[in-house]
Amino acid sequence: MRLDYLSIFPAYFDVLDISLVGKAAINGLVEIHAHDLRDWTHDRHRTVDDTPCGGGAGMVMKPDPWGEAFDEIIGTESDPSVHVIFPAPSGTPFTQSAAAELSSAQRIVFCCGRYEGIDHRVIDYARSMWTVHEVSLGDYVLNGGEVAALAITEAVVRLVPGFMGNPESLAEESFSAGQDGLLEYPLFTRPVSWRGLDVPEVLMSGHHGRIASWRRDESVRLTRERRPDLTDSDSSGIH
Ligand SMILES: N#Cc1ccccc1Cn1ccc2ccc(-c3cc(N)[nH]n3)cc21
């Protein structure tokens, strides 16, 4: 899997060299390439923004540098196997199933906007050439797309076959298909008693049936408390 990042702050992605994603890069599972969008400007000030047509606050990212960067980084041929991701507050909420789908992609290009966003023609052009995803991390506004790109990268790469030492652990996580759309149950380890707080006795009983039942009950309780929106979905084990 090749991952490209287009941003006016490419140093944001240096962190990928020290994280587990960096390990995947060393193992050859992923290739990481960060690019400075200003490298595709031609004026002295390396300008990437301009005032919004129709007026309004803030600045909008000009289309020209994006188009030239696309030509060089992706090419000028249409290829639906290339996934181009535009993080945006107006995007579709990013989910674990979206991460799972992207984990089989061979090429992902993250377009990290700044200011008030990117000229919409850039997204329209990308849609005419590649598979585009406009995604939101959640109902809050970041200053740009870089943090979202890092979060999406981690969610996707950890699902790439061969990345996780113990792939079975993925099946028990919140939001994974194996959890019936339920939140993960509380976890405990040694010591059994810590600052007057004890591990639930059932977990020390060695009775696998009771443990499984306790864990499911806890998942159902937590999901009902914290994510009632998940309890109505068809995938959840509770209705
Ligand atoms: N767009 C926009 C915008 C609109 C108003 C105010 C500030 C911004 C900043 N911004 C510029 C690029 C960009 C990319 C992604 C997010 C983003 C994603 C999630 N889930 N929250 N925020 C924000 C981004």
The ligand as a MOL file (V3000), in Angstrom:
LIG
                    3D

  0  0  0     0  0            999 V3000
M  V30 BEGIN CTAB
M  V30 COUNTS 24 27 0 0 0
M  V30 BEGIN ATOM
M  V30 1 N -12.8840 22.7380 5.6550 0
M  V30 2 C -12.9440 23.4850 6.5260 0
M  V30 3 C -13.0740 24.4260 7.5870 0
M  V30 4 C -14.2920 25.0680 7.6600 0
M  V30 5 C -14.4650 26.0000 8.6500 0
M  V30 6 C -13.4680 26.2750 9.5460 0
M  V30 7 C -12.2660 25.6320 9.4730 0
M  V30 8 C -12.0590 24.6920 8.5060 0
M  V30 9 C -10.7110 24.0610 8.5710 0
M  V30 10 N -10.3890 23.0100 7.6370 0
M  V30 11 C -9.7260 23.2340 6.4720 0
M  V30 12 C -9.5370 22.0170 5.8520 0
M  V30 13 C -10.0810 21.0170 6.7050 0
M  V30 14 C -10.1710 19.6400 6.6170 0
M  V30 15 C -10.8290 18.9230 7.6090 0
M  V30 16 C -11.4000 19.5920 8.6830 0
M  V30 17 C -12.1690 18.8410 9.6840 0
M  V30 18 C -12.6080 17.5510 9.5980 0
M  V30 19 C -13.3620 17.3050 10.7620 0
M  V30 20 N -14.0110 16.1440 11.1330 0
M  V30 21 N -13.3520 18.4070 11.4750 0
M  V30 22 N -12.6270 19.3680 10.8080 0
M  V30 23 C -11.2810 20.9690 8.7990 0
M  V30 24 C -10.6180 21.6760 7.8110 0
M  V30 END ATOM
M  V30 BEGIN BOND
M  V30 1 3 1 2
M  V30 2 1 2 3
M  V30 3 1 3 4
M  V30 4 2 3 8
M  V30 5 2 4 5
M  V30 6 1 5 6
M  V30 7 2 6 7
M  V30 8 1 7 8
M  V30 9 1 8 9
M  V30 10 1 9 10
M  V30 11 1 10 11
M  V30 12 1 10 24
M  V30 13 2 11 12
M  V30 14 1 12 13
M  V30 15 1 13 14
M  V30 16 2 13 24
M  V30 17 2 14 15
M  V30 18 1 15 16
M  V30 19 1 16 17
M  V30 20 2 16 23
M  V30 21 1 17 18
M  V30 22 2 17 22
M  V30 23 2 18 19
M  V30 24 1 19 20
M  V30 25 1 19 21
M  V30 26 1 21 22
M  V30 27 1 23 24
M  V30 END BOND
M  V30 END CTAB
M  END
